[in-house]
Amino acid sequence: MPKALTIVGMGVSVLLILVFALDLLAGVPFGGASMTMDIAFVICSAILGFLSYTTFAEQK
């Protein structure tokens, strides 16, 4: 079960990076409401992806 949770964490981080990077670049999902918030979410999503990947790698 923990491996599945780390894979889900990586998937969620990729999805969030795509959504907020698209909003940052094109303003599509949220109309580019806040550039600061978009950058913060992209950074936090990248951190989530990194932590999920390192946890997944330790479980082998």
N, CA, C and O atoms as CSV, one atom per row, in Angstrom:
chain,resi,resn,atom,element,x,y,z
A,1,MET,N,N,0.802,-1.214,0.000
A,1,MET,CA,C,0.000,0.000,0.000
A,1,MET,C,C,0.842,1.275,0.000
A,1,MET,O,O,0.492,2.218,-0.710
A,2,PRO,N,N,1.937,1.347,0.765
A,2,PRO,CA,C,2.736,2.582,0.738
A,2,PRO,C,C,3.316,2.897,-0.638
A,2,PRO,O,O,3.450,4.067,-0.996
A,3,LYS,N,N,3.668,1.853,-1.426
A,3,LYS,CA,C,4.178,2.127,-2.776
A,3,LYS,C,C,3.105,2.786,-3.624
A,3,LYS,O,O,3.394,3.692,-4.406
A,4,ALA,N,N,1.875,2.336,-3.471
A,4,ALA,CA,C,0.778,2.928,-4.234
A,4,ALA,C,C,0.579,4.391,-3.848
A,4,ALA,O,O,0.289,5.224,-4.707
A,5,LEU,N,N,0.732,4.705,-2.581
A,5,LEU,CA,C,0.565,6.087,-2.142
A,5,LEU,C,C,1.667,6.993,-2.684
A,5,LEU,O,O,1.413,8.153,-3.008
A,6,THR,N,N,2.886,6.470,-2.784
A,6,THR,CA,C,3.953,7.294,-3.349
A,6,THR,C,C,3.742,7.517,-4.847
A,6,THR,O,O,4.040,8.594,-5.364
A,7,ILE,N,N,3.230,6.501,-5.542
A,7,ILE,CA,C,2.939,6.663,-6.966
A,7,ILE,C,C,1.815,7.672,-7.162
A,7,ILE,O,O,1.870,8.493,-8.077
A,8,VAL,N,N,0.794,7.615,-6.307
A,8,VAL,CA,C,-0.295,8.597,-6.373
A,8,VAL,C,C,0.247,9.997,-6.086
A,8,VAL,O,O,-0.166,10.962,-6.729
A,9,GLY,N,N,1.149,10.115,-5.147
A,9,GLY,CA,C,1.769,11.409,-4.841
A,9,GLY,C,C,2.517,11.982,-6.034
A,9,GLY,O,O,2.448,13.181,-6.303
A,10,MET,N,N,3.241,11.112,-6.755
A,10,MET,CA,C,3.940,11.574,-7.952
A,10,MET,C,C,2.956,12.001,-9.034
A,10,MET,O,O,3.173,12.998,-9.723
A,11,GLY,N,N,1.880,11.246,-9.178
A,11,GLY,CA,C,0.862,11.595,-10.169
A,11,GLY,C,C,0.186,12.920,-9.862
A,11,GLY,O,O,-0.040,13.736,-10.756
A,12,VAL,N,N,-0.132,13.124,-8.600
A,12,VAL,CA,C,-0.766,14.383,-8.188
A,12,VAL,C,C,0.185,15.556,-8.407
A,12,VAL,O,O,-0.235,16.627,-8.845
A,13,SER,N,N,1.452,15.355,-8.105
A,13,SER,CA,C,2.406,16.445,-8.290
A,13,SER,C,C,2.546,16.808,-9.765
A,13,SER,O,O,2.634,17.989,-10.100
A,14,VAL,N,N,2.569,15.823,-10.643
A,14,VAL,CA,C,2.652,16.112,-12.077
A,14,VAL,C,C,1.406,16.851,-12.543
A,14,VAL,O,O,1.499,17.810,-13.308
A,15,LEU,N,N,0.245,16.408,-12.084
A,15,LEU,CA,C,-1.007,17.068,-12.463
A,15,LEU,C,C,-1.034,18.519,-11.988
A,15,LEU,O,O,-1.436,19.407,-12.739
A,16,LEU,N,N,-0.612,18.764,-10.759
A,16,LEU,CA,C,-0.599,20.126,-10.235
A,16,LEU,C,C,0.412,21.014,-10.961
A,16,LEU,O,O,0.144,22.187,-11.222
A,17,ILE,N,N,1.568,20.449,-11.281
A,17,ILE,CA,C,2.559,21.224,-12.029
A,17,ILE,C,C,1.996,21.621,-13.381
A,17,ILE,O,O,2.148,22.764,-13.810
A,18,LEU,N,N,1.345,20.676,-14.055
A,18,LEU,CA,C,0.776,20.994,-15.365
A,18,LEU,C,C,-0.299,22.069,-15.276
A,18,LEU,O,O,-0.304,23.008,-16.072
A,19,VAL,N,N,-1.206,21.939,-14.315
A,19,VAL,CA,C,-2.309,22.898,-14.194
A,19,VAL,C,C,-1.792,24.299,-13.876
A,19,VAL,O,O,-2.193,25.268,-14.521
A,20,PHE,N,N,-0.910,24.412,-12.895
A,20,PHE,CA,C,-0.475,25.737,-12.482
A,20,PHE,C,C,0.568,26.337,-13.423
A,20,PHE,O,O,0.649,27.559,-13.541
A,21,ALA,N,N,1.367,25.505,-14.094
A,21,ALA,CA,C,2.276,26.037,-15.114
A,21,ALA,C,C,1.479,26.531,-16.315
A,21,ALA,O,O,1.826,27.547,-16.917
A,22,LEU,N,N,0.424,25.821,-16.663
A,22,LEU,CA,C,-0.436,26.272,-17.758
A,22,LEU,C,C,-1.126,27.580,-17.398
A,22,LEU,O,O,-1.260,28.464,-18.245
A,23,ASP,N,N,-1.563,27.712,-16.157
A,23,ASP,CA,C,-2.168,28.967,-15.718
A,23,ASP,C,C,-1.144,30.090,-15.714
A,23,ASP,O,O,-1.467,31.228,-16.057
A,24,LEU,N,N,0.079,29.783,-15.331
A,24,LEU,CA,C,1.141,30.792,-15.308
A,24,LEU,C,C,1.487,31.268,-16.714
A,24,LEU,O,O,1.687,32.461,-16.944
A,25,LEU,N,N,1.555,30.323,-17.652
A,25,LEU,CA,C,1.971,30.669,-19.013
A,25,LEU,C,C,0.836,31.196,-19.877
A,25,LEU,O,O,1.024,32.151,-20.632
A,26,ALA,N,N,-0.355,30.578,-19.774
A,26,ALA,CA,C,-1.439,30.935,-20.691
A,26,ALA,C,C,-2.662,31.518,-19.994
A,26,ALA,O,O,-3.526,32.097,-20.651
A,27,GLY,N,N,-2.749,31.374,-18.678
A,27,GLY,CA,C,-3.896,31.900,-17.954
A,27,GLY,C,C,-5.181,31.145,-18.217
A,27,GLY,O,O,-6.269,31.715,-18.135
A,28,VAL,N,N,-5.062,29.852,-18.536
A,28,VAL,CA,C,-6.238,29.107,-18.981
A,28,VAL,C,C,-7.174,28.676,-17.855
A,28,VAL,O,O,-8.321,29.124,-17.856
A,29,PRO,N,N,-6.771,27.839,-16.890
A,29,PRO,CA,C,-7.791,27.342,-15.950
A,29,PRO,C,C,-8.348,28.414,-15.008
A,29,PRO,O,O,-9.553,28.443,-14.756
A,30,PHE,N,N,-7.497,29.285,-14.492
A,30,PHE,CA,C,-7.932,30.240,-13.477
A,30,PHE,C,C,-7.858,31.690,-13.940
A,30,PHE,O,O,-8.077,32.604,-13.144
A,31,GLY,N,N,-7.560,31.906,-15.184
A,31,GLY,CA,C,-7.488,33.262,-15.716
A,31,GLY,C,C,-6.259,34.031,-15.271
A,31,GLY,O,O,-6.246,35.261,-15.331
A,32,GLY,N,N,-5.225,33.328,-14.824
A,32,GLY,CA,C,-4.000,34.013,-14.399
A,32,GLY,C,C,-4.230,34.960,-13.241
A,32,GLY,O,O,-3.687,36.065,-13.229
A,33,ALA,N,N,-5.029,34.545,-12.264
A,33,ALA,CA,C,-5.423,35.422,-11.166
A,33,ALA,C,C,-4.232,35.921,-10.351
A,33,ALA,O,O,-4.170,37.104,-10.014
A,34,SER,N,N,-3.287,35.039,-10.030
A,34,SER,CA,C,-2.163,35.446,-9.194
A,34,SER,C,C,-0.894,34.721,-9.637
A,34,SER,O,O,-0.784,33.503,-9.497
A,35,MET,N,N,0.047,35.468,-10.166
A,35,MET,CA,C,1.301,34.870,-10.604
A,35,MET,C,C,2.092,34.329,-9.419
A,35,MET,O,O,2.723,33.278,-9.525
A,36,THR,N,N,2.066,35.031,-8.301
A,36,THR,CA,C,2.778,34.591,-7.107
A,36,THR,C,C,2.258,33.249,-6.617
A,36,THR,O,O,3.039,32.371,-6.249
A,37,MET,N,N,0.941,33.090,-6.614
A,37,MET,CA,C,0.349,31.841,-6.162
A,37,MET,C,C,0.663,30.704,-7.133
A,37,MET,O,O,0.899,29.575,-6.703
A,38,ASP,N,N,0.668,30.986,-8.431
A,38,ASP,CA,C,1.018,29.964,-9.420
A,38,ASP,C,C,2.442,29.473,-9.223
A,38,ASP,O,O,2.699,28.269,-9.256
A,39,ILE,N,N,3.365,30.399,-9.019
A,39,ILE,CA,C,4.766,30.020,-8.804
A,39,ILE,C,C,4.907,29.217,-7.518
A,39,ILE,O,O,5.644,28.232,-7.487
A,40,ALA,N,N,4.215,29.618,-6.461
A,40,ALA,CA,C,4.286,28.901,-5.190
A,40,ALA,C,C,3.745,27.479,-5.335
A,40,ALA,O,O,4.324,26.539,-4.789
A,41,PHE,N,N,2.641,27.315,-6.066
A,41,PHE,CA,C,2.077,25.982,-6.252
A,41,PHE,C,C,2.975,25.104,-7.115
A,41,PHE,O,O,3.079,23.903,-6.864
A,42,VAL,N,N,3.624,25.675,-8.121
A,42,VAL,CA,C,4.549,24.891,-8.947
A,42,VAL,C,C,5.734,24.425,-8.107
A,42,VAL,O,O,6.161,23.276,-8.223
A,43,ILE,N,N,6.264,25.298,-7.271
A,43,ILE,CA,C,7.390,24.921,-6.411
A,43,ILE,C,C,6.979,23.843,-5.410
A,43,ILE,O,O,7.699,22.864,-5.216
A,44,CYS,N,N,5.822,24.024,-4.778
A,44,CYS,CA,C,5.344,23.027,-3.811
A,44,CYS,C,C,5.039,21.688,-4.480
A,44,CYS,O,O,5.276,20.633,-3.892
A,45,SER,N,N,4.522,21.727,-5.689
A,45,SER,CA,C,4.253,20.495,-6.421
A,45,SER,C,C,5.552,19.780,-6.783
A,45,SER,O,O,5.627,18.552,-6.732
A,46,ALA,N,N,6.567,20.549,-7.147
A,46,ALA,CA,C,7.865,19.948,-7.446
A,46,ALA,C,C,8.464,19.306,-6.193
A,46,ALA,O,O,9.066,18.236,-6.273
A,47,ILE,N,N,8.304,19.944,-5.055
A,47,ILE,CA,C,8.784,19.372,-3.790
A,47,ILE,C,C,8.032,18.082,-3.478
A,47,ILE,O,O,8.642,17.099,-3.060
A,48,LEU,N,N,6.716,18.074,-3.675
A,48,LEU,CA,C,5.928,16.863,-3.461
A,48,LEU,C,C,6.396,15.741,-4.372
A,48,LEU,O,O,6.527,14.599,-3.931
A,49,GLY,N,N,6.649,16.052,-5.639
A,49,GLY,CA,C,7.144,15.039,-6.568
A,49,GLY,C,C,8.495,14.493,-6.156
A,49,GLY,O,O,8.726,13.286,-6.231
A,50,PHE,N,N,9.399,15.376,-5.718
A,50,PHE,CA,C,10.718,14.944,-5.271
A,50,PHE,C,C,10.628,14.041,-4.043
A,50,PHE,O,O,11.289,13.005,-3.979
A,51,LEU,N,N,9.815,14.435,-3.077
A,51,LEU,CA,C,9.672,13.629,-1.860
A,51,LEU,C,C,9.024,12.285,-2.159
A,51,LEU,O,O,9.404,11.267,-1.580
A,52,SER,N,N,8.049,12.277,-3.059
A,52,SER,CA,C,7.404,11.024,-3.436
A,52,SER,C,C,8.388,10.097,-4.141
A,52,SER,O,O,8.417,8.894,-3.880
A,53,TYR,N,N,9.191,10.665,-5.031
A,53,TYR,CA,C,10.161,9.854,-5.759
A,53,TYR,C,C,11.224,9.270,-4.822
A,53,TYR,O,O,11.552,8.087,-4.923
A,54,THR,N,N,11.758,10.082,-3.921
A,54,THR,CA,C,12.791,9.571,-3.012
A,54,THR,C,C,12.233,8.512,-2.070
A,54,THR,O,O,12.917,7.542,-1.742
A,55,THR,N,N,10.998,8.697,-1.638
A,55,THR,CA,C,10.372,7.680,-0.786
A,55,THR,C,C,10.151,6.393,-1.567
A,55,THR,O,O,10.368,5.304,-1.037
A,56,PHE,N,N,9.722,6.506,-2.820
A,56,PHE,CA,C,9.522,5.339,-3.669
A,56,PHE,C,C,10.834,4.609,-3.892
A,56,PHE,O,O,10.871,3.379,-3.867
A,57,ALA,N,N,11.911,5.351,-4.108
A,57,ALA,CA,C,13.222,4.743,-4.346
A,57,ALA,C,C,13.749,4.019,-3.105
A,57,ALA,O,O,14.451,3.016,-3.232
A,58,GLU,N,N,13.425,4.507,-1.922
A,58,GLU,CA,C,13.872,3.860,-0.682
A,58,GLU,C,C,13.119,2.572,-0.408
A,58,GLU,O,O,13.626,1.710,0.311
A,59,GLN,N,N,11.931,2.418,-0.955
A,59,GLN,CA,C,11.109,1.256,-0.651
A,59,GLN,C,C,11.463,0.019,-1.460
A,59,GLN,O,O,10.884,-1.041,-1.223
A,60,LYS,N,N,12.384,0.113,-2.397
A,60,LYS,CA,C,12.721,-1.041,-3.233
A,60,LYS,C,C,13.440,-2.120,-2.482
A,60,LYS,O,O,13.785,-3.150,-3.060
